[in-house]
Amino acid sequence: MRSWENLIEIDRTWITKQLNHLFQDIDVKVNINLYCVKPSGTKLSILALADELHYMLPDYVYGKKKRKEMGDRKAALTANHFFGKKDPKTDGKYGELLLFALVESVLGCKMIAHKIRSITNFSDQVKGGDGVFLGNYSISDGRLQPALLIGESKVMGSYSDALKDALVSLSRFCDAASDPEFLSTELVIAKENLNLGDEMDLDELYNRLTPSTSEYKEQILVLPVLLMFNSTGLKNCEDKCMTAADLENEIHKLIHSKKARFIKSIKDKLAEYREVRKMHLHFFLLPCTNVDEFRNTLYYKIHGVSHS
């Protein structure tokens, strides 16, 4: 079994520096994880997380081979252009970048492209996912399985809205994927250059993305889902805490008081989506004090100016 982790070039330790992993719940094919930004004094500042993601931007936009051809400086400068000066409140790329960082760091699966689509004349409404990854995924009984991962990210003010929108998007994709027309030909990567280096066997890549091959059929399909949303409870914790340690402690108590509700809400909502439930789902929940602050800060890091 190929070690896909060896192809990952980002610093995977960023997550332990910037995020606290507050709980995990695994039930057969549903793996739910909740993280929170580490306190900076008595505030949950998003600045350090934005810095980390900005450093990863060339790795997200370009593969190793392309970055080598361009040189580090040019790759870093031109990667910023991938994020045009679109209103960050309506630009989904910020969530996609964070999803990339989480999947490569936590799951050890390599992103091979930003988007995936069908080459048939299927409805344009079926967009595919917010990142395509290959790797070995640890299922609930501990076994490692070759996996194709297609992600979905939602950065929204409301947790319930983010969950609903994510499952609606995944449902469209899963319903389409069961249609013979959708998977009758090889999956096509909707990106000018694959995010790969010389280490990747292109024949293996082709086979892993071609539904008629044994390599494709042996894979499990995993759907990593990022939900980033506002939490009034976190704001209240900021208001009443005197030190960073106090804030960490209050957040821990808050999240664990709500743990059962988070798990129940996901499982109850999943009951409405039969095709989605057939896949392995890996949820990354990231409550924060202000999702707009996350997007605006990352916009400033990328462009050097605030969005007007």
LUMLUMPA-259219 format. One line per 3 residues: number of its first residue (from 1); their letters; for each residue x, y negated, z negated of C-alpha. Coordinates in Angstrom, 3 decimals, always signed. Each point is the difference from the previous one (the first is absolute). Example, Ala and Ser with C-alpha at 12.3 -4.5 7.8 and 13.67 -1.06 7.14 Angstrom:
BEGIN
1 = as = +12.300/+4.500/-7.800  +1.370/-3.440/+0.660 .
This chain:
BEGIN
1 = mrs = +0.000/+0.000/+0.000  +1.525/-3.316/+1.125  +1.021/-2.422/-2.768 .
4 = wen = -1.793/-3.118/+1.197  +1.132/-1.869/-3.091  +3.498/-0.185/+1.482 .
7 = lie = -1.340/-2.267/+2.760  -1.292/-2.615/-2.457  +2.280/-3.039/-0.220 .
10 = idr = -1.845/-2.376/-2.308  +1.048/-0.123/-3.660  -2.543/+2.366/-1.529 .
13 = twi = +0.822/-1.185/-3.527  -1.791/-3.318/+0.634  -3.242/+1.438/-1.302 .
16 = tkq = +1.334/+0.768/-3.493  +1.444/-3.517/-0.165  -3.191/-1.810/+1.032 .
19 = lnh = -2.968/+2.214/-0.897  -1.222/+1.974/-3.002  -1.684/+3.317/+0.826 .
22 = lfq = -2.871/+0.055/-2.485  -1.843/+3.203/+0.841  -0.348/+2.890/+2.411 .
25 = did = -2.967/+2.315/+0.470  +0.158/+3.002/+2.338  -3.059/+2.053/+0.897 .
28 = vkv = +0.555/+2.521/+2.835  +0.472/-2.317/+3.035  -0.544/-3.380/-1.688 .
31 = nin = +3.057/-1.607/-1.619  -0.738/-3.342/-1.733  +2.788/-2.255/-1.265 .
34 = lyc = -0.221/-3.436/-1.573  +2.885/-2.460/-0.121  +0.358/-3.521/-1.345 .
37 = vkp = +2.618/-2.691/+0.580  +2.475/-0.199/-2.886  -0.454/-3.125/-2.141 .
40 = sgt = +2.287/-2.969/+0.400  -0.286/-1.607/-3.415  -3.701/-0.335/-0.722 .
43 = kls = -1.048/-0.046/+3.654  -0.426/+2.621/+2.714  +2.036/-1.845/+2.609 .
46 = ila = -0.087/+1.412/+3.518  +3.244/-1.746/+1.010  +2.393/+2.906/-0.603 .
49 = lad = -2.257/+2.418/+1.891  -0.178/-2.431/+2.925  +3.812/-0.248/-0.029 .
52 = elh = +0.357/+3.790/+0.181  -2.465/+0.306/+2.866  +1.684/-2.811/+1.913 .
55 = yml = +3.351/+1.819/-0.286  -1.646/+3.083/+1.522  -1.481/-1.846/+2.956 .
58 = pdy = +2.721/+0.965/+2.553  -0.371/+3.674/-1.023  -3.766/-0.261/+0.439 .
61 = vyg = +0.087/-1.680/+3.401  +2.986/+1.744/+1.604  +1.451/+3.483/-0.026 .
64 = kkk = +3.618/+0.669/-0.919  +1.147/+0.191/+3.621  -1.618/-3.308/+0.909 .
67 = rke = +1.400/-1.764/-3.080  +3.468/+1.251/+0.842  -0.300/-1.354/+3.536 .
70 = mgd = -1.224/-3.390/-1.227  +2.285/-0.366/-3.007  -1.193/-0.616/-3.546 .
73 = rka = -0.278/-3.780/+0.263  -2.013/-0.060/+3.228  -2.220/+2.861/-1.158 .
76 = alt = -0.784/-1.838/-3.235  -0.797/-3.262/+1.783  -2.090/+1.467/+2.805 .
79 = anh = -1.900/+2.363/-2.309  -1.692/-3.083/-1.425  -1.604/-0.593/+3.416 .
82 = ffg = -1.959/+3.227/-0.405  -2.058/-1.951/-2.523  -1.341/-2.885/+2.047 .
85 = kkd = -1.277/-3.137/-1.670  -3.459/+1.486/-0.411  -2.031/-0.898/-3.087 .
88 = pkt = +1.320/+2.445/-2.639  -3.531/+0.386/-1.406  -1.055/+1.757/+3.215 .
91 = dgk = +3.269/+1.717/+0.960  +0.074/+3.685/-0.907  +3.745/+0.369/+0.593 .
94 = yge = +0.846/-0.919/-3.602  -1.839/+3.051/-1.284  +1.540/+2.143/+2.729 .
97 = lll = +3.501/-1.084/-1.057  -0.716/+0.872/-3.639  -1.489/+3.352/+1.018 .
100 = fal = +3.183/+0.755/+1.991  +2.133/-0.765/-3.051  -2.129/+2.200/-2.271 .
103 = ves = -0.227/+3.020/+2.309  +3.708/+0.067/+0.818  +1.011/-0.588/-3.631 .
106 = vlg = -2.510/+2.139/-1.905  -0.829/+2.749/+2.481  +3.360/+0.141/+1.765 .
109 = ckm = -1.679/+0.103/+3.411  +1.496/-1.902/+2.941  -1.998/-2.604/+1.895 .
112 = iah = +0.249/+0.646/+3.724  -2.345/-2.714/+1.259  -2.313/-2.771/-1.095 .
115 = kir = -3.108/+1.099/+1.851  -1.440/+3.085/+1.621  -2.714/+0.164/+2.615 .
118 = sit = -1.557/+2.312/+2.554  +1.011/-0.265/+3.668  -3.498/+0.990/+1.064 .
121 = nfs = -2.758/-2.507/+0.647  -1.316/+0.479/-3.487  -1.737/-2.940/-1.672 .
124 = dqv = +2.313/-2.884/-0.871  -1.613/-0.024/-3.426  +2.109/+3.025/-0.909 .
127 = kgg = +3.277/-1.702/-0.801  +1.859/+2.741/-1.821  +1.944/-0.723/-3.144 .
130 = dgv = +2.226/-2.654/-1.554  +3.176/+2.017/+0.359  +0.972/+3.425/+1.287 .
133 = flg = +2.403/+2.161/-2.002  +1.527/+3.466/+0.160  +1.396/+1.951/-2.915 .
136 = nys = -0.555/+2.676/-2.616  -2.860/-0.632/-2.420  -0.319/+1.608/-3.425 .
139 = isd = -3.523/+1.379/-0.341  -1.779/+0.441/-3.333  +1.465/+3.463/-0.724 .
142 = grl = +3.538/-1.292/+0.522  +0.668/+1.479/+3.437  +1.681/-2.204/+2.617 .
145 = qpa = -1.828/-0.028/+3.324  +0.970/-1.576/+3.341  -2.314/-2.964/+0.392 .
148 = lli = -1.177/-2.654/+2.407  -1.032/-3.059/-1.994  -2.246/-2.741/+1.336 .
151 = ges = -0.429/-2.884/-2.408  -2.672/-2.547/-0.783  +0.534/-3.232/-1.941 .
154 = kvm = -2.524/-2.442/-1.420  +0.976/-3.199/-1.820  -3.273/-1.528/-1.189 .
157 = gsy = -1.384/-1.951/-2.941  -2.398/+2.748/-1.075  +1.005/+3.561/-0.882 .
160 = sda = -3.362/+1.433/+1.072  +0.153/-1.827/+3.338  +3.557/+1.178/+0.623 .
163 = lkd = -0.928/+3.624/-0.768  -3.087/-0.112/+2.187  +1.803/-1.619/+2.953 .
166 = alv = +2.870/+2.482/-0.220  -2.299/+3.022/+0.015  -2.087/-1.401/+2.857 .
169 = sls = +3.185/-0.445/+2.065  +1.255/+3.475/-0.883  -3.391/+1.490/+0.774 .
172 = rfc = +0.047/-1.477/+3.504  +3.442/+1.424/+0.579  -0.807/+3.452/-1.423 .
175 = daa = -3.272/+0.215/+1.928  +1.845/-0.941/+3.195  +2.810/+2.458/-0.701 .
178 = sdp = -2.496/+2.878/+0.018  -1.108/-0.936/+3.518  +1.744/+2.075/+2.717 .
181 = efl = +0.451/-3.121/+2.128  +1.927/-1.780/-2.720  +2.638/+2.692/-0.535 .
184 = ste = -0.014/+1.638/+3.423  +3.265/-1.657/+0.975  +3.113/-0.893/-1.958 .
187 = lvi = -0.281/-2.750/-2.586  +1.559/-3.202/+1.210  +2.008/-2.409/-2.098 .
190 = ake = -1.258/-3.549/+0.519  +3.344/-1.696/-0.429  +2.688/-1.007/+2.488 .
193 = nln = +2.730/+1.913/-1.840  -0.357/+2.829/-2.477  +1.485/-0.718/-3.423 .
196 = lgd = +2.593/+2.720/+0.419  +3.736/+0.446/+0.086  +2.254/+2.440/+1.797 .
199 = emd = -0.639/+2.609/-2.701  -3.549/+0.667/+1.206  -0.597/+2.944/+2.324 .
202 = lde = -2.357/-1.445/+2.622  -1.229/+3.465/+0.976  -1.016/+0.601/-3.588 .
205 = lyn = -1.673/-3.402/-0.131  -1.966/+0.779/+3.170  -1.089/+3.364/-1.378 .
208 = rlt = -1.005/-1.450/-3.378  -2.284/-2.450/+1.848  -1.422/+2.419/+2.594 .
211 = pst = -3.166/+1.805/-1.158  +0.596/+3.095/+2.170  +3.327/+0.913/-1.637 .
214 = sey = +0.597/+2.317/-2.954  +1.998/-2.758/-1.745  -3.027/-2.298/+0.093 .
217 = keq = -2.408/+2.691/-1.176  +2.174/+0.982/-2.950  -0.094/-3.544/-1.367 .
220 = ilv = -2.468/-1.313/-2.506  -1.515/-3.425/+0.629  +0.544/-2.369/-2.911 .
223 = lpv = -1.714/-3.374/-0.286  +1.956/-2.425/-2.229  -2.364/-2.785/-1.104 .
226 = llm = +1.144/-3.311/-1.501  -2.616/-2.021/-1.889  +1.256/-3.354/-1.306 .
229 = fns = -2.642/-2.077/-1.779  -0.651/-2.709/-2.600  -0.488/+0.867/-3.671 .
232 = tgl = -1.514/-2.461/-2.461  +1.203/+2.268/-2.804  +3.633/-0.590/+0.979 .
235 = knc = -0.557/-3.759/-0.117  -1.411/+0.353/-3.503  +3.068/+1.978/-1.036 .
238 = edk = +2.236/-2.819/+1.248  -1.987/-2.561/-1.994  +0.328/+1.671/-3.390 .
241 = cmt = +3.504/+1.506/+0.066  +3.058/-1.630/-1.570  +2.832/+2.050/+1.563 .
244 = aad = +0.679/+2.225/+3.007  -0.102/+3.057/-2.287  -3.379/-1.104/-1.348 .
247 = len = -1.298/-0.382/+3.538  +1.213/+3.451/+1.065  -1.687/+1.510/-3.052 .
250 = eih = -3.313/-1.781/+0.611  -0.004/+0.981/+3.671  +0.667/+3.628/-0.939 .
253 = kli = -2.974/-0.018/-2.391  -2.229/-1.754/+2.566  +0.767/+2.398/+2.836 .
256 = hsk = -0.383/+3.121/-2.118  -3.365/-1.247/-1.251  -1.097/-0.214/+3.646 .
259 = kar = +1.761/+3.117/+1.309  -3.062/+2.239/-0.064  -2.061/-2.627/+1.851 .
262 = fik = +2.604/-0.357/+2.763  +0.120/+3.761/+0.504  -3.786/+0.400/-0.053 .
265 = sik = -0.559/-2.869/+2.449  +2.354/+1.555/+2.550  -1.436/+3.493/-0.311 .
268 = dkl = -3.591/-1.246/+0.102  +0.698/-2.076/+3.110  +1.870/+2.853/+1.693 .
271 = aey = -3.116/+2.142/-0.354  -1.531/-2.118/+2.786  +2.793/+0.815/+2.498 .
274 = rev = +0.088/+3.702/+0.846  +2.712/-0.144/+2.687  +2.301/-2.144/-2.144 .
277 = rkm = -0.291/+2.470/-2.908  +1.503/+2.726/+2.183  +3.339/-1.866/+0.084 .
280 = hlh = +2.562/-0.541/-2.740  -0.404/-3.502/-1.461  +2.701/-1.869/-1.908 .
283 = ffl = -1.285/-3.208/-1.580  +2.245/-2.887/-1.054  -2.038/-2.386/-2.173 .
286 = lpc = +1.622/-3.368/-0.716  -2.126/-2.432/-2.025  +1.389/-3.537/-0.217 .
289 = tnv = -1.016/-3.444/-1.195  -0.294/-1.538/+3.479  +0.296/+1.772/+3.362 .
292 = def = +0.190/-3.358/+1.770  +3.111/-0.841/-2.017  +1.589/+3.233/+1.281 .
295 = rnt = -0.778/-0.818/+3.632  +0.924/-3.690/-0.263  +3.292/+0.742/-1.762 .
298 = lyy = +1.002/+2.585/+2.589  -1.004/-2.407/+2.777  +2.335/-2.625/-1.507 .
301 = kih = +2.846/+2.521/-0.297  -0.365/+0.952/+3.652  -0.566/-3.433/+1.557 .
304 = gvs = +1.699/-2.337/-2.454  -3.104/-2.196/-0.185  -3.419/+0.308/-1.576 .
307 = hs = -2.975/+0.715/+2.237  -1.797/-3.261/+0.777 .
